[in-house]
């Protein structure tokens, strides 16, 4: 049985208008016209509601797709699954960019777009009370996943806002006496850009190097800490190569030196075990759409004891303990909370599933000649596999893989033609950095999809190499480093 089919068993049983229970999970979670769909799944496109009626139920109802009630003006189309509207869809292996919304999360969100539409900050009537209660329940789910107090969770629009809040908020609050921040060279672009902005404001920033496996050296960090250091910001799981930094060691060192420790955990939250108390984490950035929740939603964990003070970067009505003003969106918050709850309840099954598929993908890709894994093989989140294919241009390989949705690096910097600064930090040259592809595996990835990708990558890498004069020289035994290239 496909793992994605297990969704069938946990969807709510009594939904009225948008009945997700009887929707084939493969209609949500497998591509209707992907290269493997004909062999593994049969999904029926969903058309107008006019055809639905009271006699639609049948013995094989679980394998059919429901329509809205007769007379409804709603046209129930599943995005990504209607070939008439969206066309053929490739296999999705870009989970570090975003994850597909879990149908159970969507089911939770829908009620807040219909009956439960009150402003959660309206404290004088039931409409506000009920949405405020739902938000606090979601806050509890988000906190429980990292063993935090719900009062330490501040809802935001996403991890980029969280990183800006953490770095700029702490720096500006303590800036009169502490003007030094430590981070690493492989952080997310929003962390690096926030640090550059603080440099313009007079702060000093130390950018720690990483070794060839993508890990910082603890001795370098210890030497970099000064009396005026206010914050250390190190990413938990790298978004390009998936390496896991030694969070507990960093946290202990920071606590010993009375320096706040912030970690960007957008790629780590719910995917690796995190206990903010055991790891001595003071601030943590979290993203909803990396855990099968809605986009446009995130949270910043801010420790209360010992207390961390930050200066707000958004001012207004004083919501979220005065640290992030603005009306919260109950559908997004509730969806985020449900996604966090599911990450906790399905952690073991998700981890085993992802580990199995990732090992299969990695082992087969690395069996191709002249390939290498970027980042540590041991200290890594298995769902992120970054591989370099020598003598193949990464962008050319992506163009040759139109049937697979992949990335050559961070989605936030994909518009740039520059090679990955993360791979440069590992010591990769331009050619190797340009030949790298990131593969993301998640909850709804199937083994059939991984098998297809392995075959497709193998065939097309070999095809592109046959077109490469450099590869021809390598096959002839010529050392490319011995060649003196003439300029024009």
C-alpha positions as a Python dict, from the first residue, in 0.01 Angstrom:
ca = {
    (1, 'X'): (0, 0, 0),
    (2, 'X'): (128, 344, -84),
    (3, 'X'): (206, 556, 218),
    (4, 'X'): (-9, 837, 79),
    (5, 'X'): (-313, 609, 86),
    (6, 'X'): (-296, 600, 466),
    (7, 'X'): (-447, 948, 464),
    (8, 'X'): (-779, 776, 385),
    (9, 'X'): (-800, 638, 736),
    (10, 'X'): (-755, 959, 926),
    (11, 'X'): (-964, 1214, 737),
    (12, 'X'): (-1277, 1336, 920),
    (13, 'X'): (-1581, 1120, 861),
    (14, 'X'): (-1867, 1370, 863),
    (15, 'X'): (-1768, 1660, 641),
    (16, 'X'): (-2057, 1819, 460),
    (17, 'X'): (-1964, 2046, 172),
    (18, 'X'): (-1604, 1949, 103),
    (19, 'X'): (-1605, 1584, 201),
    (20, 'X'): (-1238, 1491, 220),
    (21, 'X'): (-1308, 1150, 371),
    (22, 'X'): (-1407, 988, 46),
    (23, 'X'): (-1158, 1173, -170),
    (24, 'X'): (-898, 931, -301),
    (25, 'X'): (-578, 1031, -128),
    (26, 'X'): (-391, 963, -447),
    (27, 'X'): (-599, 1235, -611),
    (28, 'X'): (-451, 1477, -362),
    (29, 'X'): (-106, 1333, -327),
    (30, 'X'): (-3, 1176, -659),
    (31, 'X'): (30, 1354, -990),
    (32, 'X'): (-260, 1276, -1221),
    (33, 'X'): (-44, 1277, -1532),
    (34, 'X'): (302, 1227, -1388),
    (35, 'X'): (530, 980, -1566),
    (36, 'X'): (436, 704, -1324),
    (37, 'X'): (69, 780, -1270),
    (38, 'X'): (-65, 538, -1528),
    (39, 'X'): (121, 254, -1366),
    (40, 'X'): (51, 330, -1003),
    (41, 'X'): (-258, 545, -961),
    (42, 'X'): (-578, 622, -1140),
    (43, 'X'): (-720, 962, -1046),
    (44, 'X'): (-1035, 1108, -1196),
    (45, 'X'): (-1040, 1480, -1273),
    (46, 'X'): (-1303, 1669, -1076),
    (47, 'X'): (-1543, 1872, -1287),
    (48, 'X'): (-1854, 2077, -1226),
    (49, 'X'): (-2084, 2021, -931),
    (50, 'X'): (-2386, 1983, -1156),
    (51, 'X'): (-2341, 1609, -1193),
    (52, 'X'): (-2353, 1535, -820),
    (53, 'X'): (-2678, 1404, -674),
    (54, 'X'): (-2832, 1202, -399),
    (55, 'X'): (-2783, 880, -594),
    (56, 'X'): (-2410, 929, -642),
    (57, 'X'): (-2314, 690, -363),
    (58, 'X'): (-2218, 341, -469),
    (59, 'X'): (-2034, 34, -350),
    (60, 'X'): (-1704, 173, -474),
    (61, 'X'): (-1757, 522, -331),
    (62, 'X'): (-1419, 519, -161),
    (63, 'X'): (-1248, 514, -502),
    (64, 'X'): (-1459, 791, -659),
    (65, 'X'): (-1428, 1163, -612),
    (66, 'X'): (-1725, 1342, -453),
    (67, 'X'): (-1901, 1645, -599),
    (68, 'X'): (-2051, 1941, -407),
    (69, 'X'): (-2421, 1916, -317),
    (70, 'X'): (-2671, 1943, -602),
    (71, 'X'): (-2742, 2305, -687),
    (72, 'X'): (-2422, 2434, -531),
    (73, 'X'): (-2237, 2705, -720),
    (74, 'X'): (-1902, 2570, -601),
    (75, 'X'): (-1681, 2391, -849),
    (76, 'X'): (-1468, 2152, -643),
    (77, 'X'): (-1131, 2144, -821),
    (78, 'X'): (-822, 2004, -658),
    (79, 'X'): (-528, 2223, -750),
    (80, 'X'): (-254, 2028, -925),
    (81, 'X'): (-497, 1751, -1013),
    (82, 'X'): (-711, 1895, -1295),
    (83, 'X'): (-530, 1845, -1628),
    (84, 'X'): (-785, 2064, -1806),
    (85, 'X'): (-693, 2363, -1592),
    (86, 'X'): (-332, 2301, -1488),
    (87, 'X'): (-199, 2053, -1744),
    (88, 'X'): (39, 1767, -1674),
    (89, 'X'): (234, 1793, -1349),
    (90, 'X'): (588, 1669, -1283),
    (91, 'X'): (694, 1453, -990),
    (92, 'X'): (754, 1685, -693),
    (93, 'X'): (1091, 1651, -517),
    (94, 'X'): (1146, 2008, -395),
    (95, 'X'): (1034, 1969, -34),
    (96, 'X'): (1288, 2220, 99),
    (97, 'X'): (1118, 2494, -104),
    (98, 'X'): (772, 2403, 24),
    (99, 'X'): (567, 2097, 116),
    (100, 'X'): (219, 2013, -16),
    (101, 'X'): (-58, 2104, 224),
    (102, 'X'): (-180, 1797, 410),
    (103, 'X'): (-553, 1737, 333),
    (104, 'X'): (-622, 1714, 707),
    (105, 'X'): (-471, 2060, 752),
    (106, 'X'): (-693, 2198, 477),
    (107, 'X'): (-994, 2036, 641),
    (108, 'X'): (-910, 2215, 966),
    (109, 'X'): (-869, 2548, 789),
    (110, 'X'): (-1195, 2540, 592),
    (111, 'X'): (-1422, 2594, 892),
    (112, 'X'): (-1251, 2928, 960),
    (113, 'X'): (-1340, 3052, 613),
    (114, 'X'): (-1711, 2983, 669),
    (115, 'X'): (-1870, 2976, 1016),
    (116, 'X'): (-1578, 3068, 1241),
    (117, 'X'): (-1488, 3401, 1083),
    (118, 'X'): (-1459, 3622, 1391),
    (119, 'X'): (-1163, 3847, 1465),
    (120, 'X'): (-969, 3663, 1739),
    (121, 'X'): (-888, 3997, 1905),
    (122, 'X'): (-1257, 4090, 1943),
    (123, 'X'): (-1301, 4015, 2313),
    (124, 'X'): (-1661, 4135, 2354),
    (125, 'X'): (-1855, 3859, 2176),
    (126, 'X'): (-1860, 3488, 2095),
    (127, 'X'): (-1725, 3525, 1742),
    (128, 'X'): (-1398, 3655, 1879),
    (129, 'X'): (-1390, 3411, 2171),
    (130, 'X'): (-1422, 3100, 1954),
    (131, 'X'): (-1147, 3198, 1710),
    (132, 'X'): (-924, 3313, 1997),
    (133, 'X'): (-971, 2971, 2159),
    (134, 'X'): (-871, 2799, 1833),
    (135, 'X'): (-560, 3015, 1808),
    (136, 'X'): (-451, 2927, 2161),
    (137, 'X'): (-504, 2557, 2086),
    (138, 'X'): (-283, 2594, 1778),
    (139, 'X'): (-24, 2779, 1985),
    (140, 'X'): (-14, 2484, 2224),
    (141, 'X'): (41, 2235, 1941),
    (142, 'X'): (324, 2446, 1798),
    (143, 'X'): (488, 2476, 2141),
    (144, 'X'): (452, 2109, 2234),
    (145, 'X'): (659, 1998, 1936),
    (146, 'X'): (968, 2171, 2082),
    (147, 'X'): (879, 2130, 2453),
    (148, 'X'): (815, 2502, 2496),
    (149, 'X'): (558, 2702, 2691),
    (150, 'X'): (273, 2820, 2462),
    (151, 'X'): (329, 3173, 2593),
    (152, 'X'): (674, 3162, 2429),
    (153, 'X'): (528, 3125, 2078),
    (154, 'X'): (485, 3444, 1873),
    (155, 'X'): (293, 3398, 1547),
    (156, 'X'): (439, 3567, 1238),
    (157, 'X'): (410, 3556, 860),
    (158, 'X'): (696, 3305, 823),
    (159, 'X'): (1059, 3225, 896),
    (160, 'X'): (1197, 3529, 713),
    (161, 'X'): (1006, 3762, 944),
    (162, 'X'): (1113, 3550, 1242),
    (163, 'X'): (1480, 3576, 1150),
    (164, 'X'): (1450, 3951, 1105),
    (165, 'X'): (1271, 3981, 1441),
    (166, 'X'): (1531, 3772, 1624),
    (167, 'X'): (1844, 3934, 1486),
    (168, 'X'): (1731, 4295, 1463),
    (169, 'X'): (1512, 4275, 1774),
    (170, 'X'): (1783, 4143, 2006),
    (171, 'X'): (2058, 4359, 1853),
    (172, 'X'): (1862, 4682, 1883),
    (173, 'X'): (1738, 4612, 2235),
    (174, 'X'): (2084, 4533, 2374),
    (175, 'X'): (2275, 4749, 2127),
    (176, 'X'): (2385, 5015, 2374),
    (177, 'X'): (2621, 4774, 2550),
    (178, 'X'): (2654, 4479, 2311),
    (179, 'X'): (2738, 4539, 1945),
    (180, 'X'): (2863, 4199, 1827),
    (181, 'X'): (2678, 3911, 1654),
    (182, 'X'): (2808, 3571, 1539),
    (183, 'X'): (2661, 3370, 1252),
    (184, 'X'): (2788, 3131, 984),
    (185, 'X'): (2866, 3168, 616),
    (186, 'X'): (2599, 2913, 516),
    (187, 'X'): (2296, 3076, 677),
    (188, 'X'): (1976, 3153, 488),
    (189, 'X'): (1985, 3471, 282),
    (190, 'X'): (1746, 3655, 514),
    (191, 'X'): (1985, 3601, 808),
    (192, 'X'): (2287, 3718, 609),
    (193, 'X'): (2102, 4022, 476),
    (194, 'X'): (1976, 4111, 824),
    (195, 'X'): (2335, 4095, 948),
    (196, 'X'): (2449, 4324, 668),
    (197, 'X'): (2178, 4573, 762),
    (198, 'X'): (2293, 4563, 1124),
    (199, 'X'): (2650, 4623, 1008),
    (200, 'X'): (2526, 4945, 850),
    (201, 'X'): (2385, 5038, 1191),
    (202, 'X'): (2726, 4996, 1355),
    (203, 'X'): (2719, 4632, 1470),
    (204, 'X'): (3012, 4397, 1416),
    (205, 'X'): (2935, 4060, 1259),
    (206, 'X'): (3156, 3750, 1267),
    (207, 'X'): (3083, 3501, 988),
    (208, 'X'): (3209, 3158, 1092),
    (209, 'X'): (3343, 2928, 818),
    (210, 'X'): (3230, 2568, 783),
    (211, 'X'): (3430, 2256, 704),
    (212, 'X'): (3394, 2048, 388),
    (213, 'X'): (3094, 1872, 544),
    (214, 'X'): (2914, 2198, 615),
    (215, 'X'): (2960, 2199, 995),
    (216, 'X'): (3097, 2483, 1206),
    (217, 'X'): (3400, 2429, 1429),
    (218, 'X'): (3315, 2472, 1797),
    (219, 'X'): (3664, 2605, 1872),
    (220, 'X'): (3609, 2879, 1613),
    (221, 'X'): (3283, 2971, 1781),
    (222, 'X'): (3436, 2979, 2128),
    (223, 'X'): (3719, 3204, 2010),
    (224, 'X'): (3475, 3437, 1835),
    (225, 'X'): (3261, 3506, 2147),
    (226, 'X'): (3343, 3840, 2309),
    (227, 'X'): (3220, 4032, 2611),
    (228, 'X'): (3004, 4247, 2384),
    (229, 'X'): (2853, 3953, 2191),
    (230, 'X'): (2475, 3967, 2221),
    (231, 'X'): (2365, 3687, 1987),
    (232, 'X'): (2481, 3370, 1811),
    (233, 'X'): (2261, 3269, 1514),
    (234, 'X'): (2327, 2926, 1360),
    (235, 'X'): (2086, 2738, 1133),
    (236, 'X'): (1965, 2403, 1270),
    (237, 'X'): (1929, 2219, 936),
    (238, 'X'): (2073, 2376, 624),
    (239, 'X'): (1816, 2440, 353),
    (240, 'X'): (2049, 2342, 66),
    (241, 'X'): (2256, 2049, 194),
    (242, 'X'): (2054, 1927, 495),
    (243, 'X'): (2340, 1916, 748),
    (244, 'X'): (2248, 1937, 1118),
    (245, 'X'): (2465, 2168, 1326),
    (246, 'X'): (2570, 2062, 1682),
    (247, 'X'): (2287, 2254, 1848),
    (248, 'X'): (2337, 2121, 2201),
    (249, 'X'): (2707, 2209, 2206),
    (250, 'X'): (2635, 2555, 2068),
    (251, 'X'): (2359, 2610, 2323),
    (252, 'X'): (2575, 2506, 2618),
    (253, 'X'): (2860, 2733, 2505),
    (254, 'X'): (2625, 3029, 2461),
    (255, 'X'): (2460, 2975, 2800),
    (256, 'X'): (2802, 2948, 2966),
    (257, 'X'): (2904, 3284, 2815),
    (258, 'X'): (2563, 3447, 2877),
    (259, 'X'): (2503, 3499, 2506),
    (260, 'X'): (2162, 3444, 2346),
    (261, 'X'): (2137, 3155, 2099),
    (262, 'X'): (1904, 3185, 1798),
    (263, 'X'): (1853, 2909, 1542),
    (264, 'X'): (1670, 2916, 1211),
    (265, 'X'): (1477, 2590, 1237),
    (266, 'X'): (1257, 2628, 929),
    (267, 'X'): (1398, 2303, 786),
    (268, 'X'): (1434, 2130, 1124),
    (269, 'X'): (1109, 2192, 1311),
    (270, 'X'): (914, 1865, 1340),
    (271, 'X'): (1173, 1677, 1133),
    (272, 'X'): (1443, 1624, 1396),
    (273, 'X'): (1392, 1599, 1775),
    (274, 'X'): (1417, 1945, 1932),
    (275, 'X'): (1387, 2032, 2302),
    (276, 'X'): (1455, 2403, 2346),
    (277, 'X'): (1539, 2353, 2713),
    (278, 'X'): (1782, 2068, 2663),
    (279, 'X'): (1948, 2248, 2369),
    (280, 'X'): (1954, 2585, 2551),
    (281, 'X'): (1788, 2760, 2257),
    (282, 'X'): (1669, 3114, 2333),
    (283, 'X'): (1505, 3204, 2001),
    (284, 'X'): (1387, 2978, 1720),
    (285, 'X'): (1239, 3057, 1378),
    (286, 'X'): (965, 2823, 1252),
    (287, 'X'): (780, 2800, 918),
    (288, 'X'): (440, 2644, 859),
    (289, 'X'): (471, 2556, 490),
    (290, 'X'): (777, 2338, 554),
    (291, 'X'): (563, 2097, 763),
    (292, 'X'): (266, 2049, 527),
    (293, 'X'): (88, 2358, 661),
    (294, 'X'): (-27, 2678, 489),
    (295, 'X'): (208, 2935, 340),
    (296, 'X'): (230, 3282, 491),
    (297, 'X'): (245, 3151, 847),
    (298, 'X'): (528, 3100, 1096),
    (299, 'X'): (627, 3143, 1458),
    (300, 'X'): (916, 3275, 1663),
    (301, 'X'): (996, 3099, 1988),
    (302, 'X'): (1117, 3357, 2243),
    (303, 'X'): (1237, 3222, 2578),
    (304, 'X'): (1075, 3366, 2890),
    (305, 'X'): (1311, 3225, 3158),
    (306, 'X'): (1582, 3345, 3145),
    (307, 'X'): (1398, 3622, 2967),
    (308, 'X'): (1496, 3734, 2618),
    (309, 'X'): (1405, 4092, 2533),
    (310, 'X'): (1358, 4202, 2173),
    (311, 'X'): (1259, 4532, 2015),
    (312, 'X'): (953, 4486, 1790),
    (313, 'X'): (1000, 4555, 1421),
    (314, 'X'): (622, 4585, 1362),
    (315, 'X'): (426, 4823, 1583),
    (316, 'X'): (52, 4861, 1619),
    (317, 'X'): (-221, 4712, 1834),
    (318, 'X'): (11, 4524, 2068),
    (319, 'X'): (-90, 4171, 1972),
    (320, 'X'): (139, 3875, 2043),
    (321, 'X'): (269, 4012, 2375),
    (322, 'X'): (342, 4341, 2202),
    (323, 'X'): (619, 4181, 1998),
    (324, 'X'): (434, 4145, 1668),
    (325, 'X'): (131, 4367, 1614),
    (326, 'X'): (-136, 4284, 1358),
    (327, 'X'): (-457, 4082, 1336),
    (328, 'X'): (-389, 3709, 1325),
    (329, 'X'): (-546, 3498, 1049),
    (330, 'X'): (-738, 3216, 1222),
    (331, 'X'): (-743, 2985, 915),
    (332, 'X'): (-364, 3003, 880),
    (333, 'X'): (-296, 2973, 1252),
    (334, 'X'): (-534, 2677, 1290),
    (335, 'X'): (-378, 2507, 987),
    (336, 'X'): (-31, 2565, 1130),
    (337, 'X'): (-137, 2416, 1463),
    (338, 'X'): (-290, 2111, 1297),
    (339, 'X'): (25, 2061, 1088),
    (340, 'X'): (235, 2074, 1405),
    (341, 'X'): (5, 1825, 1578),
    (342, 'X'): (38, 1586, 1284),
    (343, 'X'): (417, 1621, 1278),
    (344, 'X'): (423, 1512, 1641),
    (345, 'X'): (181, 1221, 1604),
    (346, 'X'): (335, 1089, 1280),
    (347, 'X'): (701, 1164, 1350),
    (348, 'X'): (818, 801, 1370),
    (349, 'X'): (631, 691, 1057),
    (350, 'X'): (743, 999, 862),
    (351, 'X'): (1106, 957, 963),
    (352, 'X'): (1116, 587, 870),
    (353, 'X'): (946, 653, 536),
    (354, 'X'): (1173, 945, 442),
    (355, 'X'): (1490, 765, 558),
    (356, 'X'): (1409, 459, 348),
    (357, 'X'): (1344, 657, 30),
    (358, 'X'): (1635, 896, 87),
    (359, 'X'): (1884, 614, 131),
    (360, 'X'): (1759, 447, -184),
    (361, 'X'): (1784, 770, -382),
    (362, 'X'): (2124, 865, -243),
    (363, 'X'): (2283, 524, -290),
    (364, 'X'): (2167, 497, -651),
    (365, 'X'): (2266, 852, -746),
    (366, 'X'): (2610, 815, -591),
    (367, 'X'): (2662, 495, -787),
    (368, 'X'): (2673, 709, -1101),
    (369, 'X'): (3030, 784, -1204),
    (370, 'X'): (3178, 1123, -1101),
    (371, 'X'): (2912, 1218, -846),
    (372, 'X'): (2948, 1334, -487),
    (373, 'X'): (2722, 1407, -192),
    (374, 'X'): (2742, 1762, -63),
    (375, 'X'): (2747, 1791, 315),
    (376, 'X'): (2791, 1541, 594),
    (377, 'X'): (2654, 1193, 534),
    (378, 'X'): (2602, 1127, 906),
    (379, 'X'): (2499, 1467, 1049),
    (380, 'X'): (2210, 1534, 816),
    (381, 'X'): (1834, 1537, 779),
    (382, 'X'): (1774, 1250, 534),
    (383, 'X'): (1497, 1427, 341),
    (384, 'X'): (1747, 1669, 182),
    (385, 'X'): (1991, 1513, -64),
    (386, 'X'): (2228, 1746, -252),
    (387, 'X'): (2440, 1577, -520),
    (388, 'X'): (2695, 1718, -765),
    (389, 'X'): (2716, 1562, -1113),
    (390, 'X'): (3059, 1650, -1254),
    (391, 'X'): (3081, 1752, -1622),
    (392, 'X'): (2709, 1833, -1629),
    (393, 'X'): (2567, 2184, -1598),
    (394, 'X'): (2305, 2177, -1323),
    (395, 'X'): (2066, 2409, -1507),
    (396, 'X'): (2096, 2194, -1820),
    (397, 'X'): (2009, 1887, -1615),
    (398, 'X'): (1706, 2064, -1468),
    (399, 'X'): (1593, 2158, -1819),
    (400, 'X'): (1632, 1793, -1924),
    (401, 'X'): (1419, 1686, -1625),
    (402, 'X'): (1096, 1867, -1702),
    (403, 'X'): (907, 1567, -1566),
    (404, 'X'): (1063, 1615, -1221),
    (405, 'X'): (1032, 1929, -1006),
    (406, 'X'): (1379, 1988, -858),
    (407, 'X'): (1602, 2275, -758),
    (408, 'X'): (1970, 2363, -782),
    (409, 'X'): (1959, 2545, -448),
    (410, 'X'): (1748, 2770, -227),
    (411, 'X'): (1416, 2882, -376),
    (412, 'X'): (1479, 3226, -226),
    (413, 'X'): (1788, 3276, -446),
    (414, 'X'): (1689, 3066, -748),
    (415, 'X'): (1656, 3376, -968),
    (416, 'X'): (2032, 3429, -941),
    (417, 'X'): (2268, 3267, -1190),
    (418, 'X'): (2550, 3270, -936),
    (419, 'X'): (2663, 2932, -802),
    (420, 'X'): (2547, 2844, -450),
    (421, 'X'): (2733, 3036, -179),
    (422, 'X'): (2664, 2741, 53),
    (423, 'X'): (2857, 2501, -171),
    (424, 'X'): (3132, 2760, -213),
    (425, 'X'): (3164, 2769, 166),
    (426, 'X'): (3219, 2391, 160),
    (427, 'X'): (3511, 2442, -79),
    (428, 'X'): (3337, 2355, -407),
    (429, 'X'): (3458, 2539, -716),
    (430, 'X'): (3221, 2713, -959),
    (431, 'X'): (3198, 2413, -1190),
    (432, 'X'): (3105, 2170, -914),
    (433, 'X'): (2866, 2417, -750),
    (434, 'X'): (2693, 2473, -1085),
    (435, 'X'): (2651, 2097, -1133),
    (436, 'X'): (2463, 2038, -807),
    (437, 'X'): (2098, 1937, -770),
    (438, 'X'): (1893, 1930, -448),
    (439, 'X'): (1640, 1648, -400),
    (440, 'X'): (1368, 1683, -134),
    (441, 'X'): (1172, 1385, -2),
    (442, 'X'): (865, 1417, 218),
    (443, 'X'): (561, 1253, 371),
    (444, 'X'): (379, 1203, 42),
    (445, 'X'): (672, 1098, -178),
    (446, 'X'): (624, 744, -311),
    (447, 'X'): (880, 476, -384),
    (448, 'X'): (758, 459, -744),
    (449, 'X'): (842, 827, -785),
    (450, 'X'): (1191, 776, -644),
    (451, 'X'): (1248, 480, -879),
    (452, 'X'): (1143, 690, -1175),
    (453, 'X'): (1371, 979, -1075),
    (454, 'X'): (1670, 745, -1033),
    (455, 'X'): (1622, 609, -1386),
    (456, 'X'): (1560, 954, -1534),
    (457, 'X'): (1866, 1109, -1368),
    (458, 'X'): (2092, 822, -1472),
    (459, 'X'): (1983, 832, -1836),
    (460, 'X'): (1994, 1209, -1875),
    (461, 'X'): (2324, 1260, -1693),
    (462, 'X'): (2481, 1009, -1929),
    (463, 'X'): (2320, 1178, -2228),
    (464, 'X'): (2442, 1527, -2130),
    (465, 'X'): (2791, 1400, -2057),
    (466, 'X'): (2812, 1253, -2405),
    (467, 'X'): (2765, 1609, -2534),
    (468, 'X'): (3040, 1748, -2311),
    (469, 'X'): (3390, 1788, -2461),
    (470, 'X'): (3531, 1797, -2108),
    (471, 'X'): (3387, 1456, -2028),
    (472, 'X'): (3529, 1324, -2354),
    (473, 'X'): (3874, 1443, -2245),
    (474, 'X'): (3830, 1281, -1902),
    (475, 'X'): (3739, 949, -2064),
    (476, 'X'): (4058, 974, -2267),
    (477, 'X'): (4257, 1010, -1945),
    (478, 'X'): (4346, 1379, -1984),
    (479, 'X'): (4396, 1569, -1656),
    (480, 'X'): (4184, 1883, -1694),
    (481, 'X'): (4399, 2066, -1437),
    (482, 'X'): (4700, 2029, -1665),
    (483, 'X'): (4535, 2220, -1949),
    (484, 'X'): (4616, 2587, -2002),
    (485, 'X'): (4296, 2746, -2124),
    (486, 'X'): (4337, 3032, -2369),
    (487, 'X'): (4124, 3342, -2330),
    (488, 'X'): (3946, 3513, -2617),
}
